[in-house]
Amino acid sequence: MMNYLKLISIFWQIDEQRSFSANETRLYFYLLKLANSFYWRTEWIEYGDEKMKAHIGISSTVLRTARNNLKEASLIDFVVGGAGQRVKTRYQILTPNPHPSLNPLYNKTKTKTNNKRDERFSKREYVASASDFDK
């Protein structure tokens, strides 16, 4: 059985590096909910794409993108089902590395350089750490 709370904690650690979209986050947590409702008995969860899109409220394109991004982050693996209603996509929740690489896909610490101004972080790129609030 996977440790549900540990998976959630690791997800947020990886999110600090990758900045998952709301749809990616929703898909991941829906998959955790499904696995938990099955008491983590099976390694793979079978779930139809139409049903998944309806429950999460996303389109086919968004589902494909979210799945691929979660797979790229090593949070899930999946095998796409066929075109028929009976052939469902299979999902596996992976135990991710809690310490992602130091060269993340989305680097939030990039600075903009302008010869006339000092280097500054844009509002979107600023990340506060817990230690920033401990003082």
Contacts in CASP RR format, 6 or more apart in sequence:
PFRMAT RR
TARGET T0000
AUTHOR 0000-0000-0000
METHOD contacts of the structure
MODEL  1
MMNYLKLISIFWQIDEQRSFSANETRLYFYLLKLANSFYWRTEWIEYGDE
KMKAHIGISSTVLRTARNNLKEASLIDFVVGGAGQRVKTRYQILTPNPHP
SLNPLYNKTKTKTNNKRDERFSKREYVASASDFDK
1 39 0 8 1.000
1 40 0 8 1.000
2 35 0 8 1.000
2 40 0 8 1.000
2 93 0 8 1.000
2 95 0 8 1.000
4 32 0 8 1.000
4 36 0 8 1.000
7 32 0 8 1.000
7 93 0 8 1.000
7 95 0 8 1.000
7 96 0 8 1.000
8 32 0 8 1.000
9 98 0 8 1.000
10 95 0 8 1.000
10 96 0 8 1.000
10 98 0 8 1.000
11 28 0 8 1.000
11 75 0 8 1.000
11 96 0 8 1.000
13 98 0 8 1.000
13 99 0 8 1.000
13 100 0 8 1.000
14 20 0 8 1.000
14 73 0 8 1.000
14 75 0 8 1.000
14 96 0 8 1.000
14 98 0 8 1.000
14 100 0 8 1.000
15 25 0 8 1.000
16 108 0 8 1.000
16 127 0 8 1.000
17 100 0 8 1.000
17 104 0 8 1.000
17 105 0 8 1.000
17 106 0 8 1.000
17 108 0 8 1.000
18 69 0 8 1.000
18 73 0 8 1.000
18 100 0 8 1.000
18 104 0 8 1.000
18 105 0 8 1.000
18 106 0 8 1.000
19 106 0 8 1.000
19 108 0 8 1.000
20 28 0 8 1.000
20 69 0 8 1.000
20 70 0 8 1.000
20 73 0 8 1.000
21 66 0 8 1.000
21 69 0 8 1.000
23 56 0 8 1.000
23 58 0 8 1.000
23 62 0 8 1.000
23 65 0 8 1.000
23 66 0 8 1.000
24 66 0 8 1.000
24 69 0 8 1.000
24 70 0 8 1.000
26 56 0 8 1.000
26 58 0 8 1.000
26 66 0 8 1.000
27 52 0 8 1.000
27 56 0 8 1.000
27 58 0 8 1.000
27 63 0 8 1.000
27 66 0 8 1.000
27 67 0 8 1.000
27 70 0 8 1.000
28 70 0 8 1.000
28 75 0 8 1.000
28 76 0 8 1.000
30 52 0 8 1.000
30 55 0 8 1.000
30 56 0 8 1.000
31 45 0 8 1.000
31 76 0 8 1.000
31 91 0 8 1.000
31 93 0 8 1.000
32 93 0 8 1.000
34 45 0 8 1.000
34 47 0 8 1.000
34 91 0 8 1.000
35 45 0 8 1.000
35 93 0 8 1.000
38 45 0 8 1.000
43 92 0 8 1.000
44 90 0 8 1.000
44 91 0 8 1.000
44 92 0 8 1.000
45 90 0 8 1.000
45 91 0 8 1.000
45 92 0 8 1.000
45 93 0 8 1.000
46 88 0 8 1.000
46 89 0 8 1.000
46 90 0 8 1.000
46 91 0 8 1.000
47 88 0 8 1.000
47 89 0 8 1.000
47 91 0 8 1.000
48 81 0 8 1.000
48 85 0 8 1.000
48 88 0 8 1.000
48 89 0 8 1.000
49 60 0 8 1.000
49 63 0 8 1.000
49 81 0 8 1.000
49 88 0 8 1.000
49 89 0 8 1.000
50 85 0 8 1.000
52 63 0 8 1.000
52 89 0 8 1.000
53 59 0 8 1.000
53 60 0 8 1.000
53 63 0 8 1.000
56 63 0 8 1.000
58 66 0 8 1.000
67 76 0 8 1.000
67 78 0 8 1.000
70 76 0 8 1.000
71 77 0 8 1.000
71 78 0 8 1.000
72 105 0 8 1.000
73 96 0 8 1.000
73 100 0 8 1.000
74 94 0 8 1.000
74 96 0 8 1.000
74 97 0 8 1.000
75 93 0 8 1.000
75 94 0 8 1.000
75 96 0 8 1.000
76 91 0 8 1.000
76 92 0 8 1.000
76 93 0 8 1.000
76 94 0 8 1.000
77 91 0 8 1.000
77 92 0 8 1.000
77 94 0 8 1.000
78 89 0 8 1.000
78 90 0 8 1.000
78 91 0 8 1.000
78 92 0 8 1.000
79 89 0 8 1.000
79 90 0 8 1.000
80 89 0 8 1.000
81 87 0 8 1.000
81 88 0 8 1.000
81 89 0 8 1.000
81 90 0 8 1.000
108 125 0 8 1.000
108 126 0 8 1.000
108 127 0 8 1.000
109 121 0 8 1.000
109 125 0 8 1.000
109 127 0 8 1.000
110 125 0 8 1.000
111 119 0 8 1.000
111 120 0 8 1.000
111 121 0 8 1.000
111 125 0 8 1.000
112 119 0 8 1.000
112 120 0 8 1.000
112 122 0 8 1.000
113 119 0 8 1.000
END
